[in-house]
Amino acid sequence: MATPREIIIPHRKIPLEVPKGVSPTEFFNSSCNLRHLARENGLLRTPEGFLLFRKAIGHSNLFDTSIIFDTSEKVLNPMGRPVRRDELTSEENLVFSRMTRVILEYMLEKYPDPKEHLVFCGEASLDATWPLNRMGVPSIRMIHNHFMVFENEIISQASLADENNSDLTDSGHNGLFLKYLSEVYLKFFDVLDLEVLKPIPPIECRLKLTGYPQGLPSWEVNGGLGALSSGRFWHEYDLVLKGFLDFYRTFFTLVSSGSTRVQKGATFPDQIEDILLFSDQFHQAARMIRLQVIDDPMFANEIRWQPAYKQLLYRDDVGRLIVTISQNSVGNAITELLGLVVRRVPDAKTYSQAEPALVKQLLEVRDRLVDYNLGNPLSAPSWPHGVFVPCV
């Protein structure tokens, strides 16, 4: 049973004003804001351009950090920046994967009991058709990975969220993957050639406290955390993404133009034809969405015509590492894939009580990345010399 939860997270005010005449999201995507983000909350930067930073308005005050591929000054056109792993060079992908493993390893060491804490990281991508004047996040047009830890006790005590909340992944038009395409979606992913990732029935890896994820293809990581030290795991992690991209592009091409031509560059062309294009269910769902797009301009504006996804690596209730992937929709965040709606409220006093412990951990994980030759430390007002200093 799905029982999504709404968690309230306090934060302090960001010392930054959005210029008049510019929408918040337009400003958040600007090079000016990304420069401010690094200056105020930057922890580490790699030669390739990966930036580790504290989330100024985070989702968890227990542990919360993010890596972003900061190309905001190298590529001024926000629609021209890399937003997915398949757009990285092999060297960039290697660094991104190593950073992810090191941070996840730290989180699991620090919070070893799945009964006590929910540990996960999630990579999100939003496509170039995302309207610049819509609500979003600063990293909206650059690849990023978000790392979080939540106390299960806080989740269990949180109020139930509205299951129709527009921020939940399977709400709105995104529900078509669950309601109309679940069978063919899962069947398509069954054909991937995987050794480290073992398919697991979605119902078996749902979180007891929320009942999420809902109906998404899921894989258990054979070997647990140790498997993340092998290149094979990251190759398979990429295969999951490439399979999703094939599915997404095939479906929305069918919705957009009715074309059944297998797109050039597809990773699994044979499976696209055999499983998707010969599926009556697949064509029925595409027709339904196509008719609604034609008739409803508001619905049409919500469609992400190019691939927009969230790929998660999380620890389930019994301690298994699970990989899952979903399409991304307007407004939602990584947490909603696991049934957590985070409502952030300004409360500097309460935030200040959690900030020292949060920053201490972020500096510890930064030191580990530096030790492994994964970047150079950055100074910020709250840690000018690698030690937490309260900001007045």
C-alpha positions, 0 to 999 in steps of 0.5 A, a space after each residue: 500500500 502506498 503511504 507517501 509521507 510529507 517531511 518538514 525541513 527547516 532552512 536558513 535564508 539564502 543570502 542572495 536576492 533574485 534580480 527584479 524582472 527575472 524569474 527564480 528559475 531563470 536566475 538559478 540557471 544563470 552563470 551568476 548564480 552558479 558562481 555564487 553557489 560555489 562561493 557560498 556552499 562549495 566544498 570541492 571542485 575537480 579539474 574536470 569541473 565537478 563541484 561538490 556543494 552543500 545544498 543551501 535549501 536541502 532535503 535533509 539536515 542529517 546528511 545532504 550534499 550534491 555533485 554537479 557538473 558545473 559547465 555554467 561558465 564554459 557553456 553559457 547556453 543553459 540548453 547546451 550543457 550536459 544533463 545525462 551520463 551518456 553525454 559525458 566523456 569516458 574520463 568524466 564518467 569515470 570521475 563522476 562514478 568514483 565520486 558517487 561510490 566514495 560518498 555512498 560508501 561514507 554514508 553507509 559507514 556512517 549510517 550502517 543500520 537500514 532499520 534506523 536510516 534511509 540512505 540513497 543517492 539519485 541522479 536527475 536529468 531534465 530535458 531542454 524543453 523544460 520551460 525556463 520560467 517554471 519552478 526548478 532547481 539550480 542544477 536543472 540544466 546540468 548533470 547532478 547527483 544528490 546524496 541524502 540520509 533520512 531518519 526512519 523514525 522521522 519518516 514514520 512520524 511524518 504526516 501522510 502526503 496527498 497521493 495526488 501531490 503533483 510532486 510525486 513521481 507517479 502522479 499526473 501524466 507520469 502515471 502512464 508508465 505505471 498505469 498503462 505501460 508497466 507490463 511492457 516497461 518491465 518486459 523491455 528491461 528484462 532483456 538487458 545483459 546484466 551480471 552484477 544487477 539482478 532484476 528484483 520484483 518491484 514489490 519486494 524492494 518497496 520501503 515499508 514506511 512509504 510503499 514506494 517506489 511504485 511499479 518501477 523496474 528494479 535491480 539488486 546489486 549483487 555484492 552490495 557496496 563492494 560491487 561498486 568498486 568494479 567497472 562492471 557495475 558502472 557499465 551495467 548502471 549505464 546500460 539501465 540508463 541507455 535502456 530507459 533512453 531507448 524506451 523513452 525516445 521510442 514512446 514519445 516519438 510515437 506520441 509526437 509523430 506516429 513514427 515507428 522508425 527505430 532511432 539511429 544510435 539506439 542501444 537496443 534496436 532489436 528489442 525496441 522492435 520486438 518488444 515495444 513496436 509490436 506491443 498493442 499496449 504500447 501503441 494504445 498508450 501512445 494514442 491516448 497521450 497523443 489525443 490528450 496533447 492535441 486537446 489540452 494545451 496545459 497537459 501538452 506543456 507538461 510533456 518532456 519530449 526529450 528524455 528526462 529521468 531520475 536514476 536512484 541507488 538506495 538501500 532498502 529495508 533489509 539492507 540491499 542496494 537497489 537500482 531503479 529508474 523513472 521518468 522525471 516530471 515537472 516539480 518533483 525531486 529525487 525524494 519523491 521516487 521513494 515516496 517522500 515529499 519534502 516541504 522546506 520552511 525558513 527557520 534559521 534557529 532550528 537549522 542552526 542546531 543541525 548545521 554543525 553536525 551536517 557540515 562536519 560530515 560534509 567536510 569529512 567526506 570532502 577530505 576522503 575525496 581529496 585523499 583519493 585524488 578526486 578534487 581540491 577543497 574549496 573555502 566557504 563562509 561556513 568553513 573558511 579553513 576546513 572547520 565549521 564557522 557559524 554564519 551570523 
